[in-house]
Amino acid sequence: MNVAMIGTGYVGLVTGACLADIGHHVICVDTNARKIRRLQDGRIPIYEPGLNKVVERNRQAGRLTFTTDLTTAVQQAIVVFIAVGTPRHEDGSADICNVLQAAIDIGTAITDYTVIINKSTVPVGTVARIRSVVNDSTTKSFSVVSNPEFLKQGDAINDFMHPDRIVIGVDDDRAADYMRELYAPITVAQWPSGRPGGQESWGSDPLLLEMDCASAELCKYASNAMLATRISFMNEIAHVCDCVGADVDQVRLAMGADRRIGPEFLRPGLGYGGSCFPKDVAALVSFAGKKDYNFRILRAVERVNNRQKRFLFDQILNHFKGSLFERTIAIWGLAFKPNTDDMREAPSIALIKRLLTAGAYVRVYDPQAAANAESVLGPRDGVTYTDTAFSALTGADALALVTEWEEFRAPNVARMRDALKTPVIFDGRNLYNPQDMRDQGMTYYSIGRQ
């Protein structure tokens, strides 16, 4: 199937590359000529494990190409994805101007029946608006489908190839047939012997959830809001553990053993970040509010998350008795989560800014995100970026662990102790065993553990 992908950001590039990898011919389109030139040369603008190999394999095979020519790309495709950014307005609502402009451009370009698939995360009702602006731009027949993405940064290739579900919001049978064909290489591979018993209510395929467009549009927001809620809830439980002398690790293991709850997203930490959770929670609160519904739970989730991003700074400040002037704090991990270079809404940003405001110096290390961190933070006196984890410790008064990269999981503790001026660790991810650290001479702080 010939596919056009409008937008080569995280979602567009991963989706386009993976669609090519399952056999489709994909043209990825972007208005950023420099980015397109880099992609044509095989240079990937984001860090996502395995993505460079998928892109290169399909680029060499001729199934994946990149262009700034939207019109030609659209006219060569039967299905066209919209995968452009939907940044957050100051009031939390999603800005869908890029989505609607892409829809207008597609409508102007199409010369035959086209299935327009919205992959961008948008408020309920956006499919109807896309349909309206395309209808104003063309006399050709078309369908508009909602197909939200559920890709986890750091594991996106696996998520695409082995999805929990593929949600399709569709209003006509012709478009539904094209969507089934588009994803057949994945769904057939998952269930080669046909549909498993007891799944009749799942629609035409056990992985394909076909529904109305409004429900499909809400699925992504609802899923991310639930995961964000679990994170904030566990951070609250961790604080209760601190108050009563309990161990949050034991509590979460018992909770996760309940099949109704499950073990995922039950680890306390420094709050959620990234491109999705903060933006999607805010957007859901915003568009619910525009329908006169006050989403009280999610407002509380946001408050807890904002407070949690200050937690590590407060621990550090309390340990040094209220003064960080001319102290040096080493920071391990800058990205909002491991296996990505994404700095959007990363807890490290808030921590670094507060440390600098308090008069401290920071020495930071991240395996992938240092360049993006420097871009986000801008030139700041007092910040030193290091090439290795241990070089960040040299001469530091303490270590703050912010992102749980694999290389941080089993460090040489004796070497850490010797490198630090004072052997203090503030573990924002509960990565280490408290007693082991103390037995090796470290002063150790974590979240919700004694």
C-alpha positions as CSV (number, residue, x, y, z in Angstrom):
1,M,0.0,0.0,0.0
2,N,1.3,3.5,-0.8
3,V,1.3,5.7,2.3
4,A,2.1,9.4,2.9
5,M,3.2,10.5,6.4
6,I,2.8,14.3,7.0
7,G,5.2,15.1,9.8
8,T,8.5,13.5,10.7
9,G,8.5,14.2,14.4
10,Y,8.7,11.3,16.9
11,V,5.4,9.7,16.0
12,G,5.5,10.3,12.3
13,L,9.1,9.0,11.8
14,V,8.6,5.9,14.0
15,T,5.2,5.1,12.4
16,G,6.4,5.7,8.9
17,A,9.6,3.6,9.3
18,C,7.6,0.8,10.9
19,L,4.9,0.8,8.2
20,A,7.7,0.5,5.6
21,D,9.2,-2.3,7.6
22,I,5.9,-4.4,7.3
23,G,5.9,-3.9,3.6
24,H,4.2,-0.6,2.7
25,H,5.8,2.1,0.6
26,V,6.0,5.2,2.7
27,I,6.8,8.8,1.8
28,C,7.5,11.0,4.8
29,V,6.9,14.7,4.4
30,D,8.1,17.6,6.4
31,T,8.3,21.4,5.8
32,N,11.8,21.4,7.5
33,A,14.1,21.1,4.5
34,R,17.2,20.6,6.7
35,K,15.6,17.7,8.6
36,I,14.5,16.1,5.3
37,R,18.0,16.4,3.9
38,R,19.4,14.7,7.0
39,L,16.9,11.9,6.8
40,Q,17.7,11.4,3.1
41,D,21.3,11.0,4.2
42,G,20.3,8.4,6.9
43,R,20.8,10.7,9.9
44,I,18.1,10.3,12.5
45,P,17.2,13.5,14.4
46,I,16.0,11.7,17.6
47,Y,17.3,8.9,19.8
48,E,15.0,5.8,19.8
49,P,16.6,2.4,20.2
50,G,16.5,0.5,17.0
51,L,15.0,3.3,14.9
52,N,18.2,4.0,12.9
53,K,18.4,0.4,11.8
54,V,14.7,0.3,10.7
55,V,15.0,3.6,8.8
56,E,18.2,2.6,7.0
57,R,17.0,-0.9,6.1
58,N,13.8,0.5,4.5
59,R,15.6,3.5,3.0
60,Q,18.0,1.2,1.2
61,A,15.2,-1.1,0.1
62,G,13.3,1.9,-1.4
63,R,10.2,1.5,0.8
64,L,10.9,4.6,2.8
65,T,11.6,8.0,1.3
66,F,11.6,11.6,2.5
67,T,10.5,14.8,0.8
68,T,9.3,18.4,1.4
69,D,6.9,18.0,-1.6
70,L,3.5,17.3,0.1
71,T,1.5,17.5,-3.1
72,T,3.4,14.7,-4.9
73,A,3.5,12.5,-1.8
74,V,-0.3,12.8,-1.3
75,Q,-1.1,12.1,-4.9
76,Q,1.0,8.9,-4.9
77,A,-0.7,7.6,-1.7
78,I,-4.0,5.9,-1.0
79,V,-3.7,6.6,2.7
80,V,-2.3,9.8,4.2
81,F,-1.4,10.2,7.8
82,I,-1.4,13.5,9.7
83,A,1.3,13.2,12.4
84,V,2.1,16.8,13.2
85,G,2.7,18.5,16.6
86,T,-0.2,19.6,18.8
87,P,1.6,21.9,21.3
88,R,-0.1,23.1,24.5
89,H,-1.6,26.5,24.8
90,E,-1.1,28.4,28.1
91,D,-4.6,27.3,29.3
92,G,-3.6,23.6,28.7
93,S,-5.6,23.1,25.6
94,A,-4.1,21.5,22.5
95,D,-3.2,23.7,19.6
96,I,-4.5,21.9,16.5
97,C,-3.6,24.6,14.0
98,N,-0.9,22.4,12.4
99,V,-3.4,19.5,12.1
100,L,-6.0,21.6,10.3
101,Q,-3.4,23.2,8.0
102,A,-2.1,19.7,7.1
103,A,-5.7,18.7,6.4
104,I,-6.2,21.7,4.1
105,D,-3.0,20.9,2.3
106,I,-4.0,17.3,1.8
107,G,-7.5,18.3,0.6
108,T,-5.9,20.7,-2.0
109,A,-3.6,18.0,-3.2
110,I,-5.8,14.9,-3.6
111,T,-6.9,13.8,-7.1
112,D,-8.7,10.5,-6.2
113,Y,-10.3,8.8,-3.2
114,T,-8.0,9.1,-0.2
115,V,-8.1,7.9,3.4
116,I,-6.9,10.6,5.7
117,I,-5.7,9.2,9.0
118,N,-5.2,11.5,12.0
119,K,-2.3,10.2,14.2
120,S,-1.8,13.4,16.1
121,T,-3.2,13.6,19.6
122,V,-6.2,15.9,19.4
123,P,-9.3,16.8,21.4
124,V,-12.6,15.0,20.7
125,G,-14.3,16.6,17.6
126,T,-11.1,17.2,15.6
127,V,-11.9,14.5,13.1
128,A,-15.1,16.4,12.3
129,R,-13.1,19.6,11.9
130,I,-10.6,17.9,9.6
131,R,-13.5,16.5,7.5
132,S,-15.0,20.0,7.2
133,V,-11.8,21.8,6.1
134,V,-10.9,19.0,3.6
135,N,-14.4,19.1,2.2
136,D,-13.9,22.9,1.7
137,S,-10.7,22.2,-0.1
138,T,-11.7,19.5,-2.6
139,T,-14.5,18.0,-4.6
140,K,-12.8,14.5,-4.5
141,S,-14.1,11.7,-2.3
142,F,-12.3,11.0,1.0
143,S,-12.6,9.5,4.4
144,V,-11.2,10.7,7.7
145,V,-10.1,8.1,10.3
146,S,-8.9,8.6,13.9
147,N,-5.9,6.2,14.7
148,P,-4.3,7.3,17.9
149,E,-0.7,6.3,18.7
150,F,0.3,4.4,21.8
151,L,4.1,4.4,21.4
152,K,6.3,4.4,24.5
153,Q,9.5,6.3,24.0
154,G,12.4,3.9,24.4
155,D,10.4,0.9,23.2
156,A,8.5,2.4,20.3
157,I,9.5,-0.2,17.6
158,N,8.4,-3.1,19.8
159,D,5.1,-1.2,20.6
160,F,4.4,-0.7,16.9
161,M,5.2,-4.3,15.9
162,H,3.5,-5.9,19.0
163,P,0.8,-3.5,20.1
164,D,-1.6,-4.0,22.9
165,R,-4.3,-2.7,20.6
166,I,-4.8,-0.7,17.4
167,V,-7.6,1.8,17.8
168,I,-9.5,2.9,14.7
169,G,-12.2,5.5,14.8
170,V,-14.0,5.1,11.5
171,D,-17.4,6.1,10.1
172,D,-17.6,4.2,6.8
173,D,-16.9,0.6,5.6
174,R,-14.6,1.6,2.8
175,A,-12.1,3.3,5.0
176,A,-12.4,0.5,7.6
177,D,-11.4,-2.0,4.9
178,Y,-8.3,0.0,4.1
179,M,-7.3,0.3,7.7
180,R,-7.6,-3.5,8.2
181,E,-5.4,-4.0,5.1
182,L,-2.9,-1.4,6.3
183,Y,-2.4,-3.2,9.6
184,A,-2.9,-6.8,8.4
185,P,0.8,-7.6,8.4
186,I,0.8,-7.0,12.2
187,T,-2.5,-8.5,13.1
188,V,-2.1,-11.6,11.0
189,A,1.4,-12.1,12.4
190,Q,0.0,-11.9,15.9
191,W,-2.8,-14.4,15.4
192,P,-1.7,-16.6,12.4
193,S,-4.4,-19.2,13.2
194,G,-7.2,-16.7,13.3
195,R,-9.2,-15.0,16.1
196,P,-8.9,-16.6,19.5
197,G,-12.1,-17.8,21.2
198,G,-14.0,-15.5,23.5
199,Q,-13.0,-12.3,21.7
200,E,-16.1,-11.8,19.6
201,S,-16.7,-8.3,21.0
202,W,-13.3,-7.1,19.8
203,G,-14.5,-6.4,16.2
204,S,-13.0,-7.9,13.0
205,D,-9.6,-8.7,14.5
206,P,-8.5,-9.2,18.1
207,L,-6.0,-6.3,17.9
208,L,-8.2,-3.9,16.0
209,L,-10.7,-2.0,18.1
210,E,-13.0,-0.3,15.7
211,M,-15.2,2.4,17.1
212,D,-16.7,5.8,16.5
213,C,-14.3,8.7,15.9
214,A,-15.1,10.6,19.1
215,S,-14.4,7.5,21.3
216,A,-11.1,6.8,19.4
217,E,-10.0,10.4,19.9
218,L,-10.6,10.1,23.6
219,C,-8.7,6.8,24.0
220,K,-5.2,8.3,24.0
221,Y,-6.1,11.0,26.5
222,A,-7.9,8.5,28.8
223,S,-5.0,6.0,28.7
224,N,-2.3,8.6,29.4
225,A,-4.4,10.2,32.1
226,M,-4.8,6.9,33.8
227,L,-1.1,6.2,33.7
228,A,-0.3,9.7,35.0
229,T,-2.8,9.1,37.8
230,R,-1.0,5.9,38.9
231,I,2.3,7.7,39.0
232,S,1.0,10.5,41.1
233,F,-0.9,8.1,43.4
234,M,2.2,6.1,44.1
235,N,4.2,9.2,44.8
236,E,1.6,10.1,47.4
237,I,1.8,6.6,48.8
238,A,5.6,7.0,49.1
239,H,5.1,10.1,51.1
240,V,2.7,8.3,53.4
241,C,5.4,5.6,53.8
242,D,7.9,8.2,54.9
243,C,5.4,9.5,57.5
244,V,4.6,6.1,59.0
245,G,7.9,4.2,58.6
246,A,6.7,1.8,55.9
247,D,8.6,0.6,52.8
248,V,7.0,1.7,49.5
249,D,8.7,-1.2,47.6
250,Q,6.9,-3.7,49.8
251,V,3.6,-1.9,49.5
252,R,3.8,-1.7,45.7
253,L,4.7,-5.4,45.4
254,A,1.6,-6.3,47.3
255,M,-0.5,-3.9,45.3
256,G,0.9,-5.2,42.0
257,A,0.1,-8.8,42.9
258,D,-3.6,-7.9,42.8
259,R,-4.7,-8.8,39.3
260,R,-7.2,-5.9,39.3
261,I,-4.3,-3.5,39.7
262,G,-1.2,-5.1,38.1
263,P,2.5,-4.1,38.7
264,E,3.0,-1.4,36.0
265,F,3.5,2.3,36.8
266,L,3.6,1.7,40.5
267,R,7.2,2.9,41.1
268,P,7.5,6.2,43.0
269,G,9.9,8.8,41.5
270,L,10.2,12.4,40.6
271,G,7.0,12.8,38.7
272,Y,6.0,12.2,35.1
273,G,7.4,14.2,32.2
274,G,7.9,13.9,28.4
275,S,5.9,15.0,25.5
276,C,2.7,13.1,26.3
277,F,1.6,12.8,29.9
278,P,1.8,16.5,30.9
279,K,0.3,17.8,27.7
280,D,-2.4,15.1,27.5
281,V,-3.5,15.5,31.1
282,A,-3.7,19.3,30.7
283,A,-5.6,18.9,27.4
284,L,-8.2,16.5,28.9
285,V,-8.8,18.8,31.8
286,S,-9.1,21.7,29.4
287,F,-11.6,20.3,26.9
288,A,-13.6,18.7,29.7
289,G,-13.8,22.1,31.3
290,K,-15.1,23.6,28.0
291,K,-18.0,21.1,28.3
292,D,-18.6,22.4,31.8
293,Y,-17.1,19.4,33.5
294,N,-14.5,19.9,36.3
295,F,-12.1,16.9,36.1
296,R,-11.1,17.1,39.8
297,I,-9.0,13.9,39.9
298,L,-6.7,15.1,37.1
299,R,-6.4,18.5,38.6
300,A,-5.1,16.8,41.7
301,V,-2.8,14.6,39.6
302,E,-1.2,17.7,38.1
303,R,-0.7,19.3,41.5
304,V,0.9,16.2,43.0
305,N,3.2,15.9,39.9
306,N,4.3,19.6,40.1
307,R,5.1,19.2,43.8
308,Q,6.9,15.9,43.2
309,K,9.3,17.6,40.8
310,R,10.6,19.7,43.8
311,F,11.0,16.7,46.1
312,L,14.7,15.9,45.3
313,F,15.7,19.6,45.7
314,D,14.0,19.8,49.1
315,Q,15.8,16.6,50.2
316,I,19.2,18.0,49.1
317,L,18.4,21.4,50.7
318,N,17.4,19.8,54.0
319,H,20.5,17.6,54.1
320,F,22.8,20.6,53.7
321,K,20.8,22.5,56.4
322,G,19.1,25.0,54.2
323,S,22.2,26.3,52.3
324,L,23.5,25.1,49.0
325,F,25.7,28.2,48.2
326,E,28.8,27.0,46.3
327,R,28.0,23.4,46.8
328,T,28.5,21.2,43.8
329,I,25.8,18.6,43.0
330,A,26.4,15.8,40.5
331,I,23.4,14.7,38.5
332,W,23.1,11.4,36.8
333,G,20.4,11.4,34.1
334,L,18.8,14.4,32.3
335,A,16.1,12.9,30.0
336,F,12.6,12.5,31.3
337,K,13.0,8.7,31.1
338,P,15.8,6.2,30.0
339,N,16.3,5.2,26.4
340,T,15.4,8.6,25.0
341,D,17.0,12.0,24.5
342,D,13.7,13.8,25.2
343,M,14.0,16.7,27.6
344,R,10.4,17.9,27.4
345,E,9.0,18.4,31.0
346,A,12.0,16.4,32.4
347,P,12.3,16.6,36.2
348,S,16.0,17.3,35.8
349,I,15.2,20.8,34.4
350,A,13.3,21.9,37.5
351,L,16.0,20.4,39.8
352,I,18.9,22.1,37.9
353,K,17.2,25.5,37.9
354,R,16.4,25.4,41.6
355,L,20.0,24.3,42.4
356,L,21.4,27.2,40.4
357,T,19.0,29.6,42.0
358,A,20.2,28.4,45.4
359,G,23.8,29.2,44.5
360,A,24.9,25.6,43.8
361,Y,27.0,24.3,40.9
362,V,25.9,21.3,39.0
363,R,27.9,18.6,37.1
364,V,25.6,16.6,34.8
365,Y,25.8,13.4,32.8
366,D,23.3,11.7,30.5
367,P,24.2,9.0,27.9
368,Q,22.0,10.6,25.2
369,A,20.3,13.9,26.3
370,A,23.1,16.3,27.1
371,A,22.9,18.2,23.8
372,N,19.1,18.6,24.1
373,A,19.5,19.5,27.8
374,E,21.9,22.3,26.9
375,S,19.5,23.5,24.2
376,V,16.6,23.6,26.7
377,L,18.5,25.2,29.5
378,G,20.4,27.5,27.4
379,P,23.9,28.8,28.4
380,R,24.0,28.9,32.2
381,D,26.9,29.6,34.5
382,G,27.4,26.9,37.0
383,V,26.4,23.9,34.7
384,T,29.2,21.5,33.5
385,Y,28.3,18.7,31.1
386,T,30.6,15.6,31.4
387,D,31.3,12.7,29.1
388,T,31.1,10.0,31.7
389,A,29.1,9.3,34.8
390,F,32.1,9.1,37.1
391,S,33.6,12.3,35.8
392,A,30.4,14.1,37.0
393,L,31.2,13.0,40.5
394,T,34.7,14.5,40.7
395,G,34.7,17.1,43.5
396,A,30.9,17.0,44.0
397,D,29.3,17.3,47.4
398,A,26.6,14.8,46.5
399,L,25.0,12.8,43.7
400,A,21.4,13.2,42.6
401,L,20.2,10.3,40.5
402,V,17.4,11.5,38.3
403,T,17.0,9.1,35.3
404,E,17.4,5.4,35.7
405,W,19.6,4.6,32.8
406,E,20.8,1.0,32.7
407,E,24.4,2.0,33.1
408,F,23.6,3.5,36.6
409,R,22.0,0.3,38.0
410,A,25.2,-1.5,39.3
411,P,27.9,1.2,39.8
412,N,31.2,0.7,41.6
413,V,30.1,2.1,45.0
414,A,33.7,2.4,46.3
415,R,34.7,4.4,43.3
416,M,31.6,6.6,43.8
417,R,32.5,7.2,47.4
418,D,36.1,8.1,46.6
419,A,35.1,10.5,43.8
420,L,32.6,12.5,45.9
421,K,33.8,15.1,48.5
422,T,31.1,13.8,50.8
423,P,29.6,10.3,50.1
424,V,25.9,11.3,49.8
425,I,23.4,10.0,47.3
426,F,19.9,11.3,46.6
427,D,18.2,8.5,44.7
428,G,15.2,9.9,42.9
429,R,14.3,6.5,41.3
430,N,14.8,4.1,44.2
431,L,17.4,2.3,42.1
432,Y,19.7,1.1,44.9
433,N,19.2,-1.0,48.0
434,P,19.3,1.4,51.0
435,Q,21.1,-1.0,53.4
436,D,23.7,-2.0,50.8
437,M,24.6,1.7,50.2
438,R,24.8,2.4,53.9
439,D,27.0,-0.7,54.5
440,Q,29.4,0.7,51.9
441,G,29.7,4.0,53.7
442,M,27.2,6.1,51.7
443,T,24.7,8.5,53.2
444,Y,21.6,7.5,51.2
445,Y,18.2,9.1,50.6
446,S,15.4,7.6,48.5
447,I,11.6,8.0,48.2
448,G,9.3,6.2,50.7
449,R,11.9,3.9,52.0
450,Q,13.7,3.9,55.4
